[in-house]
Amino acid sequence: MKGKTGRTATTVNKAPSKPKKTYTTSAGAQQYVRGNTYDERSNNVHKAEISALYQPKFNKALSESLSAAQNAQQSREIKAIVGPKKAKTNSSVKMYDRMEREDMARAKKK
């Protein structure tokens, strides 16, 4: 139904399957039941819980690629700290470079 502004009313959630009902509070004020009924809301929550259990499968290749990128970033940070000359002999830089190569090799296998 259009009001004075010409806009129609919209609901945030799914429209209730039953017409809106009223109830009286303990103080005697009349209240409207908003949105879905309790049973409909609990069913929606239950469906959301079930769908949350079925997450997409773990992507091993993507995980290995991300790990390789993290190792490369660690290597670059250490190189920036110690300088390019000492980075050639630094054991931490070598370790992260080796781990990056291994992770990329595993990612390409999958």
C-alpha positions, -999 to 999 in steps of 0.1 A, spaced: 0 0 0 14 34 -10 15 61 15 18 99 11 54 96 -1 44 72 -29 68 45 -16 57 10 -7 65 -6 27 92 -33 26 102 -59 52 138 -68 61 132 -105 65 109 -128 46 73 -117 49 53 -135 76 32 -164 63 4 -154 86 -12 -120 90 2 -99 117 -13 -105 151 -16 -82 181 -11 -90 218 -14 -70 250 15 -65 273 12 -68 310 9 -30 312 -21 -32 289 -4 -17 257 -13 -33 224 17 -47 205 21 -61 170 40 -93 163 68 -82 139 82 -104 112 81 -142 111 65 -163 138 88 -180 164 85 -214 146 96 -198 112 125 -180 128 137 -211 146 134 -231 114 155 -205 96 182 -207 123 182 -245 121 187 -244 83 215 -219 87 232 -241 113 230 -272 90 243 -253 60 272 -240 81 283 -276 88 289 -282 50 318 -259 44 336 -260 10 364 -285 8 399 -275 18 420 -264 -12 455 -278 -5 472 -262 -35 459 -228 -26 471 -233 10 505 -242 -2 507 -212 -25 497 -189 3 523 -204 26 549 -199 -1 539 -162 -4 542 -158 33 577 -174 33 587 -151 5 575 -121 24 594 -131 55 626 -136 34 622 -101 19 617 -85 54 648 -101 68 668 -91 37 657 -55 42 668 -56 78 702 -72 74 710 -57 40 717 -73 6 753 -82 14 747 -102 46 714 -116 32 734 -139 9 749 -158 40 720 -153 65 706 -187 76 671 -173 82 669 -159 46 681 -193 32 656 -211 53 626 -190 41 638 -193 5 640 -230 8 606 -233 24 591 -211 -3 606 -234 -31 592 -265 -13 557 -250 -9 556 -239 -45 567 -274 -56 539 -290 -35 514 -265 -48 522 -273 -84 519 -311 -78 483 -308 -67 
